[in-house]
Amino acid sequence: MKITIQNISKTDLKIDTNKLKKHLNDILAELGEKKASLNIVLVNNEYIKELNLRYRKINRATDILAFTADQEKELKEGNEKEMGDIAISLEMAKLQSKIFKNSLEKEVTLLLTHGVLHLLGYDHHNKKDEEKMNSLQKELMEKYYKHKN
């Protein structure tokens, strides 16, 4: 598994990327994606707002954006499947952590779990799909997130 995490947020918010990678490795293995390759970028509100406008035509900051890989390459022995990219606004995550009374680490971990599920095809466009996605997200967090608040 290859997981890359870059913090280009230009904020003073700190996050332990090793813990995030461990969580991602755990949930990807649980979901049957042991040969996955994933890129994570931690950004600020300004940057994610630009991405949101460019790709979704929505002119506001958001907490997370997930982009699936354009093409899935045929897997050969030992090769990894490129899942895509996830961008998370640390500023938005910090705000949400206060609202939901979570630590920043827990909020970012929750957002990453949510993003991975999107990359695997889960969505929340209707009530049934939303319940399915939220249930799996909750299960993964309860099973693999090691730090309470």
C-alpha positions in Angstrom: 0.0 0.0 0.0 1.3 3.5 -0.9 -0.2 6.4 1.0 1.2 9.9 0.5 0.1 12.7 2.8 1.2 16.3 2.2 0.4 19.2 4.4 0.4 22.4 2.3 -2.2 24.2 4.5 0.2 27.0 5.6 -1.6 27.0 8.9 -0.3 26.4 12.4 -2.6 23.3 12.8 -0.6 20.2 13.5 -1.6 16.6 12.7 0.2 13.3 13.1 0.4 12.0 9.6 1.8 8.6 10.8 -1.4 8.0 12.8 -3.5 9.0 9.7 -1.5 6.5 7.5 -2.0 3.7 10.1 -5.7 4.3 10.1 -5.9 4.4 6.3 -3.9 1.2 6.1 -6.3 -0.5 8.5 -9.5 0.6 6.8 -8.2 -0.1 3.3 -7.2 -3.6 4.3 -10.6 -4.1 6.0 -12.3 -2.9 2.7 -10.2 -5.3 0.6 -7.9 -2.7 -0.9 -4.5 -4.0 0.2 -2.8 -2.9 -3.0 -4.2 0.6 -3.0 -2.3 3.8 -3.7 -3.8 7.0 -2.3 -2.7 10.7 -2.2 -3.9 13.0 0.6 -3.4 16.7 0.6 -4.1 18.8 3.7 -5.0 22.3 2.6 -6.5 25.6 3.9 -9.9 27.0 3.2 -8.7 29.2 0.4 -7.2 26.3 -1.5 -10.1 24.0 -1.1 -12.5 26.8 -2.1 -10.5 27.1 -5.4 -10.8 23.3 -5.9 -14.5 23.3 -5.1 -15.1 26.1 -7.6 -13.0 24.5 -10.3 -14.3 21.0 -10.1 -17.8 21.4 -8.6 -18.7 25.0 -9.6 -19.4 25.7 -5.9 -17.8 28.9 -4.7 -17.2 28.2 -1.0 -14.9 26.2 1.2 -15.8 22.7 2.1 -14.3 20.1 4.5 -13.3 17.4 2.0 -13.1 16.7 -1.7 -12.4 13.2 -3.1 -11.2 12.7 -6.7 -11.1 9.2 -8.2 -8.2 8.3 -10.4 -9.0 9.0 -14.1 -8.0 5.6 -15.3 -7.6 2.4 -13.4 -4.4 0.7 -14.6 -4.5 -3.1 -15.0 -3.0 -4.7 -12.0 0.1 -6.8 -12.5 1.7 -8.8 -9.8 2.8 -6.4 -7.1 1.4 -3.2 -8.7 -0.9 -0.9 -6.7 -4.3 0.3 -7.7 -4.4 4.1 -7.9 -7.5 5.1 -6.0 -7.3 8.8 -6.3 -6.8 12.0 -4.3 -8.4 13.4 -1.2 -8.1 17.1 -0.2 -9.0 18.1 3.4 -9.2 21.6 4.7 -7.6 21.6 8.1 -9.3 24.9 8.9 -12.7 23.5 8.2 -11.8 20.3 10.1 -10.8 22.5 13.1 -14.1 24.3 13.0 -16.1 21.1 12.8 -14.0 19.5 15.6 -15.2 22.4 17.8 -18.9 22.0 16.7 -18.9 18.2 17.2 -16.6 18.3 20.3 -13.9 16.1 18.7 -10.2 16.5 18.6 -8.7 17.8 15.3 -7.1 14.4 14.8 -10.4 12.6 15.2 -12.2 15.0 12.8 -9.5 14.6 10.1 -9.5 10.8 10.6 -13.3 10.8 10.1 -13.0 13.0 7.0 -10.4 10.6 5.6 -12.6 7.6 6.2 -15.5 9.4 4.5 -13.2 10.3 1.5 -12.0 6.7 1.1 -15.6 5.5 1.0 -16.3 8.0 -1.7 -13.3 6.8 -3.7 -14.7 3.2 -3.4 -18.1 4.3 -4.9 -20.1 5.0 -1.7 -22.2 8.2 -1.8 -25.0 10.0 0.0 -27.3 11.3 -2.8 -30.3 9.6 -1.4 -31.4 8.5 2.1 -30.7 4.8 1.6 -27.2 5.3 0.2 -26.5 7.9 3.0 -27.5 5.4 5.7 -25.3 2.7 4.2 -22.3 5.0 3.9 -22.7 6.5 7.4 -23.1 3.0 8.9 -19.9 1.7 7.4 -18.1 4.9 8.3 -19.2 4.6 11.9 -18.2 0.9 12.0 -14.7 1.7 10.6 -14.2 4.5 13.0 -15.3 2.4 16.0 -13.1 -0.5 15.0 -9.9 1.4 13.9 -9.8 4.9 15.5 -7.5 4.4 18.5 -7.9 7.7 20.3 -11.1 9.0 21.9 -11.5 12.7 21.5 
